[in-house]
Amino acid sequence: MIIRSKAPFRISFGGGSTDMPPYCIEHGGCVINTTIDRHVYITLKPREDKKIKVFSVNYNKEKMFNIGDKTYNDDFEIFKGVVNVLEIDEGFDLTTYTELPAGSGMGGSSSLSVALIGAFNHYYNLGLSKYEIAQKAYYIERVELKQKGGYQDQFAAAYGGFNFMEFSDIVKVSPIQTSVDMINELQFRLILCHVGGSHFSSDIQDEVLKGYEIEKKSYMEAMQELKNVAHSMKKIVEDNDITKLNEFGELLHEGWITKKSLSSKISNKYIENFYLISRKYGVLGGKLLGAGGGGHLLLFSEPSKKYRIIQELEKIGGKIINFHFNPKGVEVWEIKK
């Protein structure tokens, strides 16, 4: 039997960083996000020996390791973490393929974790719910591998769809209630632009968390503002008044300015150049997706200016990623020989 799984990438609109503990445990956090039709794929095939062989199609790299290997310092540490935490005691060939580059700010590491857990969940009939898959993925990344970050990526990849998520000692995932017309119009006005570069989000998140540890007043005010932005975005979409949708774009801008105040590593001159040029040609607001440092800019355009904006971004080296919102989370299927 061969098992295949896929988990989607996510786009976060507002509230990012407020999903990180200990802040969200003590003060509550919230985000508004959606998943898109770009995925991480896993193919799982049993082996006769007790070794794990991983092959990355994107990087043409292969790694063989023994069950129980806890040397978490290489590109394959997520595979080791999943195998160890799930207490896998059989050998497997694991093949991974991703439709967007690593370090792109769209939760790819968590999509990989969720897809892996989903595949093993199916193979061993573990009976894990989407909530439990997301919790396992969080534990593997944040506890087992000690990577800094929040909760939203794992839950977005597991659940899929357009959601408002709230974080405290538990995670609450609430699907956004609105019309198809509103969703289609929002999607039409968005531009996803790969600006190059990448980041290791744990490094940036580490600096962001320092602001909380020393209880900086400016940090606490910024986090509250990020939550306010997420709530305001939710209201605009659920009010279902397309004539007010430009306010959503303006909130993206407001959230981006606030997010940058948390760390000097979140943006740089290269990213700012893309953003300022896009604003010049009709972008109402936008943000760099993920922790920062590189990857993808999400931009909200005036409808009549969208294609001119795309042309100008491509002139300066931006790569436009065509996408659609995706209502599905992790999916698993099997191929019987």
N, C-alpha and C positions, 0 to 999 in steps of 0.2 A: 504493500500500500504506500502511495505517495500522498502527503498532505501538502496543500498549498494554502497560504493565507495572505491577506493584504490589509494594511491599515492606512488611513488617509493622513495627509499633512493638514495642518490647521492654519488659519489666519486669525489673529487676535486683533480685535478692534479697540478695546478699551479695558483698563483695569489690570493690565499686565504688571507684575511685580507684587501686587497685593495678595497673590496666591501663594507667596512663600512663607513658610514657618521660620521663626516663631511669630512673625507679625500677624499672619492670618489666624493663628490659634488664639492670640491674645486680643486682637482688635477686629477680626473678621475681614475677609477679602472678597472680591467679586470680579468677574471678567465677563465680557461678551465676546463670543468667538464663533467661527464656523469652520467646517472642514471643506476641502476642495477635492476635485477629481485628479489628484496626484497622490501616488501611493508608494509605500515600501512593501515589497513582496518577499515572502519567504517560501522556499520549497524544502520540505523535511522528508528525508528518506532513511529508513533504518539501515544500520550497518551490522555486520556479523561480529565485529570486535567491539570493545568498550572504549572507543575513541570518538571524539567529535571533530569532524572535518568541516570547516567553514570556507565557502568560496564567495568572494564579492565580485559580482559581474562588472560593476562600475569601475572598480580599481584593478581588476584582473589579479587579485591577490588571494592566496590560499593560506589557511592556518589550520594545523592539526594540534589538538590538545587533549590531555587526559581528563576524564571525569574527576572533579575535585580540585582542578587547577584554580588557584586563587591569586595568580599573578595579574592583578588588575592594573596594568600599565601599558596596554597596547590598544590597537584599533579594534580588537575583538573582545574587549572586556565585557560588553553587554551580553554577548553569547555565553561567556563564562558565568556571569552573574545569574542569568536565567537558568542555566543548567544546574548551578549550585543551589539556588533558592528553591527551585521546584524539585530538587533531589532526584534529578534524572540519573538513572543507573544503567542505561543502555547506550550503545553507540549510534550516532546519526551523521548523515551527510546533510549539511545545511547550506542552501544557496540563497543569497540575498541580492535583490536588485532594487534600486531606488530611482524614482522618476525625477527627483530634484537633488541637487548636490548636498552633501553633508555640511553642517555649519551654516545653513542658509536662513536660520531664524524662524523656521516653521515647524519646529517640534519633531524633526526627523528621528532623533535618537529615541524619543518616546514612541513614535510610530513603529520603529524597529522592535522595541521591547514588547509592545502590545501585540504586534504580528507574531512574534516568537512565542509568547505565552499562549496566544490564541491557537497556534498550531499544535503545541504540546497539550493544551487543554482538550483539543479534539482527539488527538492520537490516544491519549490515556483516559479519555472520558472523565475528566476531573470534575466536570459540572460547575465550573466557575462562571459566575454572571459577569456582565460587562463591568459592573462596579468592582467586583473582586479582581478582574483582570487588570483594571486601572490601578487599584490599590497595590497589587503585586508589582506592577511595573514601577510605580512610585517607590516602593520599598527597595527594589533592586537598584534603581538609579541613585536614589538619595541616601539610602542607608548602607546597602551592601557595597556599592561602588563609590559612595561618599561624594557624589556630584551635587553641587549646589543648584538649587532651583525650586520651582513651585509645583503645584498639582495640575494645572490646567492642561498641559500637553498630553498626559496619560489619559485623562478623562475625555478629552476631545477625540483622541485616536480611537478609544474604545467605543464611545457612544456615537460619534458622528453627528452631523447636522448643525443647525444654527441655534446656539444655546446661550443662556445666561447661567453662569455657574457661581455658586456661593461657597466660601471656604471658612470653616472654623475647625472644631474638632471632628467634624464630618464634612463631606462634600455633597452639595445638592445641585443636581443638573436639571435645569428647567428649559425645555424647548421654547424658542421664541414664537409667540402667537401673532401671526400677521398674514397678509394676503400674498398670493403668488405674484400679483402685480408689483407689490412693494419689494419683494425679494428680487424679482427680475430687474427692476429699475435700479436697485442698489448695486446689483452685480454689474449692470451695464456701466454705471458711473465709476467703477473701480478699475484701476490699472495696477498690475503687479509687475514690477520692474526689478530684474536681477542686476545689482550694481557691482557685483564682484566682491572678492574678499570673503573671508569667513571668520568665525570666532569660536572660541571654546567658551560657551556661555557660563560655565561654572566659575571661570576667572572673573567675569564681569559681575555675576551675581554675588560673588564673595565681597567685592567692593561695595555693592549696593547694601548688603547686609550690615556692613560696618556702621552705616548711618543709623541703623536701628539699634545696634548694640550700644552706641554712645548717646542714644535718645536725643538726637539732634531735632530741634523744633522744626527746622525747615524740611527735614526728612518726613516727619509725621504729617506735616501740612501737605506735602506733595503726595503722600500715599492716600490721604483723604480725598484730595482733588482727583486722583486717578479713579477712585471708587465713584466719585460724583459723576465723572465723565461716563463711566460704564452704565450707571443708572439712567443718565440722560439719554444715552444712545438707545437703550432698551425701550424707553418711553416713546421716542420718536418713531421707532420701527413698529411698535405695537399699537400706536395711535393710528397707524395706517393712513397717514396723510402725506402723499407723495410730494405735495407742494412744499412741505417743510423738510424735505430730505437734505437740502443743502446744509441745514444745521448739523446734520450728521458729519458732513465733511469738515465743518468748522470745529466740531468737537474732536475730530481726529488731530487737527492742528494743535488744539489746546492740550490734548493729552501728550502729544509728542514734545511740546515745549516743557511740560511738567516732567516727563520721563527723563529728559536729558539732564535735569537738575539733580538727579540721583547719583550720577557718576560721570566723570570726564571721559570714560572709555566707551560710553554708549554711542557717541557719534564722532565724526572727524571731518576734516576739510573736504575730503573726497565725497562723502555722503551728503554733506551740506550743499555742495555744488549741485548735485543732482536735484536735491529738494528745492533749492532756490530757483533753479531754472524751470522746474515743473510749475512752481508757483507763478512765475512770470508769465507762463503761457496758459494759465487757467485752472490750476489745481487749487482747490479750496482748502485742502488739508491732507495730511498723510502721516506716515510713521515708518520707521524701520522696524521690521518684524523681528521678534525675539529679543534676546538680551541686549543686542547691539553689536557694533564693531564691523558689521558687513552683512552681506546676504541680499535680502529683498526689501525694496521699498513698496509699501502699499499706499496708493494715491487715489484721492477722490476728486474727480474732474467735473467741471461744468460740462453737461452733455454735448453741447455744440462744439466744444473745444477738444474733445477727447482725442481725436485722431491727429490733430496738430501737436498735441502734447506728446503722443507716442512718437511722432516723427522727430521731434526735438530731442527726446530722451535717447533715441537710437543714434542720433548724430553724435552724441557725446559718449557713446559706448554702452548704453543701457541695453539689456536684453529683455524684451517684453515676453512675459509668460501668459499665454492664453489659458484661462481656467473657467470652471463653473463650480458653483456651490454643490456640495455632495452631501446628501442626507444620511448616508450610511457610515457606520463605524467599522470596526474590525469584521472581516468576513473570512470564513474558512471553508474549504471544500476538499474532497479527497478524490484521488484517481486510483481506481483498483486495477491492478495488473491482470 
